Amino acid sequence: MDAVKRFFSSPRFAVAGASNDPNKFGYKLLAWYHEHSLPVTPLNPRAAQIDLPSRSYETVASPSKLPSPTQTSLSVVTPPAVTLALLQEAHAVGIPAVWLQPGTFNDAVIQYARENFAAVVAGDGGRGFEGWCVLVDGEEGLAAAGVPWKSQL
């Protein structure tokens, strides 16, 4: 739970793999941050914005384009081959913490993340049957980090 607390202690968040498709986890994850009133930036190199029912978010193409990467925790919803390159860039710009959603990593990705970030949430743990998931474990993580939130629903 220490990595989860560290992750949610950041003042900003980003979602790599954010999507305009409500059926995809990149959309659901962005919506979760929005619904919990957390400052979030979607990362998507092909879409200029992501539209949620109550707000549109301008995207950035990559971690290096984030306004304050050293103060941003990064949630990842990309395939493992994309995730490794994404993490390399995130590390280069000083992102301190990453949350790798189920299905976003392989052994090489996990090893790189654990060697290069102050906090890594990934793999076994949490309440979800596939491991740590913001959608399942996020509210408990916010509480553990002492982060107040208000539902925007």
C-alpha positions, 0 to 999 in steps of 0.5 A, a space after each residue: 500500500 506504500 506505493 499506492 499512497 505515494 502514487 496518490 500523494 502527487 498533486 497531478 495525474 495523467 492517463 497514458 492511453 486515454 481514449 474517446 471510446 467509452 468501452 475502453 479502459 483508457 476512457 474509463 480511467 480518465 473518467 474515474 479521475 474526473 469523477 473524483 475531482 482529481 487534476 488529470 491530463 490525458 495522453 494520446 498522440 492521435 486525439 486532440 481531446 477526450 470528451 467525457 459527458 460533462 467535460 472535454 480534456 485537451 490531450 498531450 502526446 507524451 509524458 514530455 509534454 505534461 505541464 509539470 511531470 515531476 509533480 505528476 503520477 502516471 496511470 498507464 493503459 497501453 500494451 506492454 510494447 508501448 508501455 516500455 517506451 512510455 516509461 522510458 520517456 516518463 523517467 527521463 522527464 522525472 515522473 515519480 510514480 506510475 500505476 500499471 493497469 492489468 495487461 499493460 506490462 510484461 516482466 521487462 516492463 515491471 523490471 524497468 519500472 521498479 528500477 527507475 521510479 520511486 513508486 510503482 503500483 503493478 502486478 499482484 495485490 489490490 482487490 481486483 482478481 487481475 491485480 492492482 487497478 485504479 478503478 477497483 483500488 483507487 478510492 482506498 488508495 486516496 483514503 490511505 494517502 489522505 487525499 480528499 475527493 468529491 464525486 462529480 457524478 
